[in-house]
Amino acid sequence: MTRFLLLRGLVLIAMLLGVSMLAFAIPWLQGGDPARAIIQARVADQAVDQTAIEGLRAQLGLDRPFTAQYAHWLGDVLHGDFGLSFTSRTPVADAVGHALMISALLAVSALAVAFIIAVPLGTIAALRPGGLFDGTMTLLTQAVVALPEYWLAPVGILVFALHLHLLPSAGFTSPSSMVLPVGVLALRPMAYLLRVTRASMLDVLAAPYITAARSRGLGMTRTLLRHGLRNGILPVVTLLALWLAGLMGGSVVIEVIFAIPGMGRLMYEAVVDKDLPMLQAGLVCIVGLAVLINTATDTLALAINPVLRGARGGR
Amino acid sequence: MAGAEAATTRRPPPGVWVSGAVTGVIVLALLFAPLIAPHDPARQDLLHRFAGPSVLHWLGTDHLGRDEWSRLLLGGRFAVSIAALSLVLSLGIGVLVGVLAARAGGWLDEAIMRLVDLLISFPDVVVALFMVALMGTGQATLVVALTVVSWTPFARMMRGLARDIYHRDYVRAAEILGCSRWFIILRHVIPNAIRPVFAMALLRFGHKLIVVGGLSFLGLGVQPPMSDWGSMLAESRRYMEREPMLVLAPGLAIFITALAVTLLGQGLDTMRDRR
């Protein structure tokens, strides 16, 4: 266990360093001149004064070697300083922190809804595999996965906001404005969670201890709660964590459509505006979070399930 | 476990023929789109904007008076071809990496699989945003962006299958006969594992199609004057109260295409399970 934690910790640090280096190197990878790119992003003019570029280059230390610049930048980043946004001229770290909170709220709400609906439905589907309910659920999950959210969201706005006047069409401030984005965002993870719950419960329900519990006279509901879900929930939780990592920056379309100032929209706007510091900070945070959640899930799975500990090496 | 699984797969795979036929019709329609399309999809007719469905314009016209049905036919080519191309690349890379990991074993295998574990959790939209920032918009960007992380599930699956196949008698026999490493990989390992991998490719197609459309919707995919289903949705969103058909049609096109290919993949997958 200690060895595993140590190893994963090292991998975590190596990954973060790698990503930060990649993020820092964006302007070089683009093949352009960073100083020119900065001025162009600021003034939106292709013809830039050469002396201004030279001045900025010296001012920002862009004439120093790459490694020295990276070390300097990394030092700032470790102190929580990602620099100023090219477009708004405000600290990037504040904007990213704020956006992360909003995206986290959106992601956690959507995943909570998905989990609450998917686990019971998946379990019921597993009780009679191949039955009517199971077949319906299989078809429904496939249909849901094939639905683009950039279609579902406008249609949802059209029906619930413009025609029925039940919900606001954008924003993320009041509980009622959260209903549509959370609902649309929850559908896809719900379908995947349902599938995994069903598969996992199928495995568990065939296990001897379920038969033993049933033959002891334990009712189906109690058997499911006490033995079934307890043993079958681990793959579901793993998938849930994977989705959490994915949704922290991945709900770009939903955030853009509903005008939610989250991480996905921040990244999208940074790309459109060529706002380099914002892009770097966003990338480091999103990937960092993904790696962190990934490591935490693996560690947790290991702590919960002793069976995995022996199997780890031979996987 | 075996009993429960058998029960789910005893019935013939539902709708394989239907989904296969729908997929075939869509592919043919997109392939011959320039011949089928009744109008020039780019021709504007500002006097007949938002014309409802009619004999002349089956799905009506959009905000510039362009024929929606013709635009739908030609717009599908971009998203579907990008999705298919990146899927083929992902499959190729995944199969190769998976076989090599299984063949190599040891620390290399472990390192590759750790990388796979990690990349699988990356949201592909964020990867695509990053690639757009690096390379600018364009078809090459899209293909690269959609391949960079999506080879990973193929690699994981292929590794599992290949490890199994390497323990089979016929591989042992081939090794004893002195067949080369690559001959065994190409003649035995890949052919015996390719069906489930191919089924998974079909299962992932819908997701790809939706991501490509999403990027076009955001203005980072297809660039004007070309258009695809995602960009058509984005354009018509402003007029959706006036003419809902313009939003419904491209969305349905994505939905039906994605669903048909997914069901086809599902069907092929169950057929494999039944053996």
Interface residues (C-beta under 8 A of the other chain):
Chain A: V11 M15 I26 L29 Q30 A126 P129 G130 D134 G135 Q142 A143 V145 A146 L147 P148 E149 Y150 W151 L152 P154 V155 L158 L162 L202 D203 L205 A206 A207 L242 A245 G246 L247 M248 G249 G250 V252 V253 V256 G264 M267 Y268 A270 V271 V272 K274 L279 L283 I286 V287 A290 V291 I293 N294 D298 R315
Chain B: M1 A2 G3 A4 E5 A7 T8 R10 R11 P14 M113 R114 D117 L118 I120 S121 F122 P123 D124 V125 V126 L129 F130 V132 A133 L134 G206 H207 I210 G213 G214 F217 L218 G219 L220 G230 L233 A234 R237 M240 E241 P244 V247 L248 P250 G251 I254 F255 A258 L259 T262 L263 Q266
